[in-house]
Amino acid sequence: MKTFQDQAKAAEQAMRHVFPATPLMRNDHLSARFGAEIWLKREDLSPVRSYKLRGAFNAMRKVLDDDPLQQNFVCASAGNHAQGVAYMCKHFGVHGVIFMPVTTPQQKVFKTQVFGGKNIEIRLVGDYFDDTLAAAQGYCRAENAAFLSPFDDDDVIEGQASVAVEIQAQLGRLPDRVILPVGGGGLSSGVRSYFGDQTAYTLVEPAGGASLAAALWAGEPVTLDHVDSFVDGAAVARIGERTFARLRDIDSKDVLAVPEDRICTTIIEMLNVEGIVLEPAGALAVDALVDIADQIRGKTVVCVTSGGNFDFERLPEVKERAQRYSGVKKYFILRMPQRPGALRDFLEILGPEDDISRFEYLKKSARNFGSVLIGIETRRPENFDALFARLDKAGLTYTDITTDETLGQFVL
């Protein structure tokens, strides 16, 4: 009987007839910063800019091997899985019906259609993914179609494990540590099942979607009450049953939840310094390096950059969140005197590196005062200590609302 490793190697070999191996690249910038040999497994450079086509290929290949007459495949996805399935439907010459939420950005719908061409049909159903998934599964039952799970499927897990096959071949040895993003768990469970205990792991989730950590604590997959959808490629409310079975014995200390705003700083850094475009989920592994810096010094580390499907319309939001996390941008509400020269007096309080990015009168709270929303950008976080000291000395009343999420939803 073939082992999981044998099956993963066979899947990887079969893929070579469809697309080349993604590169494993040493990153000098990160290596110097962390005093380690940092390699990036560039899944963002696959034909669909993510690793998802691996699992889609392997699952579809297995279905067609078992039933060559099956020509109808279905998936539910708003992102990378949809694009991977579309690409493979065109490759195998089969028909695919891809269900996507009505709220899916048009750019993702367009890219999916481009990859699938005339071999796919896109159906926009439901405002929320659960509704989309139910529609896809209902269609499968009615049409006797093959459903392609995004992660919770043994053949998908086996396909994602081809990432590990390539890493070992390209590096020529096993790395000391592999850092992997976790959403539904397909990639992480596949790589860990292939490497076993021969290397160390760091599994990284977005703080607003830490479904693996919740499952480890409960001893079984659980559904999160709330998920922050910002890291859309990894923001999963419930880790898969099959994937968790392969991850359940991992040490919880090796599972990290990283804040969404900090991920934004990594996206900006990789774009500005390295010219590498990463989506939020694709930046998870690189972002986690700061949390394990003491553990990796002098080691060989592979970070899997899982995807690069970044919509540049999101760049202003990413930059904004990165600046706030880094402490170089703040918002506050200032009680401004309503008299001639008051604004000029405030401007003189600003330091040479301070810049107003937003200025908006909210309302007059009294005849002689008004509430003003002010956004300030500066070059160094410590500049705000000096600015607030000068505001205090001037007797001005202000409230820092930078981290007030409730208020920020209404005024920022």
N, C-alpha and C positions, 0 to 999 in steps of 0.2 A: 504493500500500500504506500502510495506517495505521501511524503511529509508535506507540511505547510510550506517549508522552504522549497521543496521541489516544485510545488504548484506555483509559487510566486516567481520562481525562475522561469518556468514555462510561460507564464503570463508575460513576463518581461521580454522574453524572446519573441513571442507572438506580436508584441507591440512594435517591434522594430520594423515590421512590414508596413506600419501605419504612420509612425512618427518617430523621430530620433530621440535618444536619451536627452534629458535636460542637463545642462552643465552643472558641475560642482566647482565652485570658484572660490579661491582663497581671497578674503577681503582684508587688504592691508590696513585700511582705516580702523576697522573693528579689532583686528589683531593687535595693533599698536595700542589702542585704547584700553583693552582688557588684558594685555600681556599674555595672550594665548594664540593658538593657531585657529582662527575662526574661518570656517568654510560655509558658504551659502549654497544650498541645494536649490537651484533656481527654477522652481515649479512655475513661477510667474512667466517663464519663457517657453512654456509648452504652446502648442498650436492654439489652445483656447485660453492661455494665460492663467491656468490653474491645473492642479493635479487631478481634478475631477474626471477628466476623460479617461484616466487609467481604470478606475472602477467601472465606469460605464462601458468601456471596451470589453473588459474581462467578463462582466455579467452578461452582456449581449452575446459575446462569443460563446459562452457556455450554453445559453438558451438555444442558440442556433445549432450548436453541436448536437444537443439532445433532440431538437425538433426543427429540422430545416424548413418546415412548412410555416413556421411562425413568422409572420411578416408585420406584426402590429405591436409596437412597443409604446409604453406610456410612462411619463414621470410627472411629478409635481415639484416645481422649483421656481424660485424668483431670481436665480443667479447662476453660479458656476456649474452646478449639476445640470441645469437645463442646457447650457452651452455644450457641455461634454456629451450629453445624450444626443443633441442635434448633430454634432460633428460625426458621431459614430453611426447614426441613422444614415447619413449620407454615404459614409464609407462602406457600410454593409449593404446599402441599397434597399433598406427596409423603410416602412412607414412609421413615423413617430408622431404621437399626439402629446404635446407638452402643455400642461396646465400651469398657468401663472396667475398670481393675484392681480386683480384689476389695478391695484396701486403700484404695480411694478414699473420702475422708470422706463421710459420709451427707449432709452439707449440700450438697456438689457434685452428688451424685446427685439429690437432691431438686430443686435449682435447674434442672438439665438437664431433668428430667421436666416441671417447670412450664413451661419455655419451649417444649417440643415437644408437650406434651399427648398426645392420642391419635394423633398422627402419628409418634411415635417409640417404639422399643422399646430398653430399656437391658439390655445383657448384661454381667454382671460376670464377667470371665474373667482368670485369672492373677494371681499375686502381684506380678509385675514387668511393666513396660510392654512389653518385647519380646515376652512371651507374649501380651499383649493385642493387640498389633499383628499378630502372626502369625495369631491367631484371626480378626481382622477381614479380613485379606487372604485367608485361606482361605474365609471366607464369601462374599467378593466373587467369587472364582473359581467357587464352586459355584452361586451364585445369579445370576451375570451382573449384579451390582450395580455402581454407580459409586462408586469410592473417593474420598473427599475428603481430600487430604493437608493437614496443619496448616500446612505452609510450603513444601515442596519441589515446587511446581507453578506453572507460568507464569501460569495464571489466578488463582491465589491471590495471587501476587506483584503482579499487575496490580490486584487488588482492594485490597490493602493500600496501594498507591500512591495511592489516593484520599485518604489522609491528607494527602499532599503537595499534591494539587489544592486541598483545602480550606484548608490553611495559606496558600498563595499568595493565594487569593481573600480570605480573612478579614484577612490582614495588609495586603493591597494592594501587596505587594512581596515580594521574596525576603528571608528573614532572613540575617544574616551567618553564623550557625551553627545547625545542627540537631543536637540530642542525642537519640540513639535507643537503646533497649535492644536487645540481640541475644540471641536464643535459637537458633532454627533459621534465622533470617535473613530471614524473609518480609517483615516490616515494613521493616527497614533496606535490603534490596535493592530493595524497591519504591520507597521514598522517594528513594533515591540514583539509581535508574534514571530517575526523573521529573525531579529537579532537576539531575542531571548534575554538572558542575563549576562550576555557578553559585553555589554556596554551600559553606561548610566543614562538616565533619561530625565529631562525636565519637560513636563507637559503644561502647556500654557492656555488658560482660558481668559476671556474678557470678564472683568469683575461683574458686569451686568448679565452674565450668562454662564455662571460657574456650575454647570450641570454635573460634571464629573466629580467635583468636590462634594456636591450634595449627595451624589450616589454613594461615594466612599463613606461618607458619614452615616448614611442610612443603611448601608449594606446592600442596596439595590437601587435601580434607577427610580428617580422620583421626578415629578414635574414641578418646575420652579413656578412660584406664584407670579413673578414678574420678570421680564427679560428686556434689557436695554438693547435695542436693535441696531445701535450704531455700528458694531462690528458684525455686519450682516452675514458674513461668511462663516462665523463661528458662534453666533448668538442663538443657541439651541436650548429650548426649555427642558428637554429630556434627552439624556444620552441614550443611545441604542441598547437594546437588551443583549444582542450578540457582541457588540463592541465592548460593553461593560464587562461581559464575561471574560474577556481577554485582558482587561485592565484592572479588575477588582483587587488584585493583590499588590498593586503598585503602592509604594510608600506615599502617604498623603503629603509628606514634606517635599516630595518631588512634583507636586501639582500646585501651580501658582495661578493666582487670579490677579490680573494687572488692570489698572484703571484705564478707562477709555481715553481720558484726556492725555495721559502719558503716552499712549499708543500714537496719538497725533504728533507728539514731538519726534517720535521715531520715524513716522512717515515723512515729515518735513526734513529731518536730518538725512535720511537715505536719498531723498529727492535732490536736496541741495548739494550734499557732499559727494554722493556716489552716482547721481543721475539714474537711480533705480526707482521705478514707479511701483509701489506696493499698495494694495488695498488694505484696510484695517486688519483683516484676518491674516493677510500675508505678512504683516509687520509684527505679529505676536511673538514669534520666536526670537527675533532680533531685540525686541523691546525687553524681553525677560533677562537679557544678559546682565543688566545692571543689578538684578536681584541675586544673581549667583556669581558675581565677580570674584569673590574669595574662593569659590569652589573650582573655578576653571583656569586660574592662573597657571600657565605652563602646560595646559592640556590642549588636546586636539578636539575641537567642538564643531559639530555640524548643525547649523540652523536651517530648517526647511522654510523657505519663503514661499508660502503655499499658493499665493495668487496675486495677480497684478491688474485685476479688472477694476480700476479706480476711475470713477466718473469725476472729471476735473471740475464739474460744477460744484462738487463738494469741497473743493480746495479752500475757499474762504472760511467755511466752517471748521475745517481741519486746522488751518492756521490760527483761527481765533481760539480754539480749544487748547492748542499747543502753547500759545502765548499766555493764556490764563494759568495753565498748569505750571509753566516755567516761572511764573511770577513777574513777567514783564508787561502784563496788561491787567488793569483793574477797572472796575466800574464802581462808582459810588454816587449816592444822592447827596447833594450839597444844598444847604439852606443859604440861598444867595440874597443879599440885601438888594432891595429894589430902589436903587438910587443911581444917578449918573456916575460913571467911573468905577462901579463895583466890578464889572467884568475886567476892566483894565487892571484893577488891583489884584484880582485873582490870577491873571496871566503873569503878573510879576512874581507871584509865589512859585510858579513852576520853575523847575531846574533846567539847566542847559540841555539835558538829554531827555526831557519830558515832552511829549507831544499829545495834543488833544485829538482823539480819534472819534469822539462823539460828544455832542453838546446839545441838550434838548430840554427846554423848559417843560416841566410836567404840569405844574399848577401853582397859583399863588396861595400859600397857606395863611397869609395874613397880608394886611395892607402894605407892610414894609418889607416883606420877605417872600421869596418864591422857591419852590423845589426844582432843582436842576439835576438831570441825569447826565453824568460826565464819564466818559471813557478816556483813560490815559494809557498811552504806550510809552515805555522807556527802554533803555538799553540794558540796565542791570536791575535785578529785583531790589537790591538795597536802596535804590533811589527812592522807593516809596516810603521807607522809614523817614528819610529826610523830608520828603514832601509832606507827610502827615504831621511831622513835627512843626513845620512852618505853618500849616493850616491851624494847628492847635494854638500856636503862638499868636496867630491873627484873630483868634476867637471865633473861627468858623465852625459850624456844626455840620458833620457829614456822617454818612453810614456806608460802610464798605459792603456792597451786595455781590461781589464777584463770585462767591461760592454759595449764594442763596439760590438754590435751584427753583424753589417755588416762585419767588419774586422774579427771577431771571426769565421764566417762561412768559411773563407778561410784558416785561420792559426791555429785555435784551434781544 
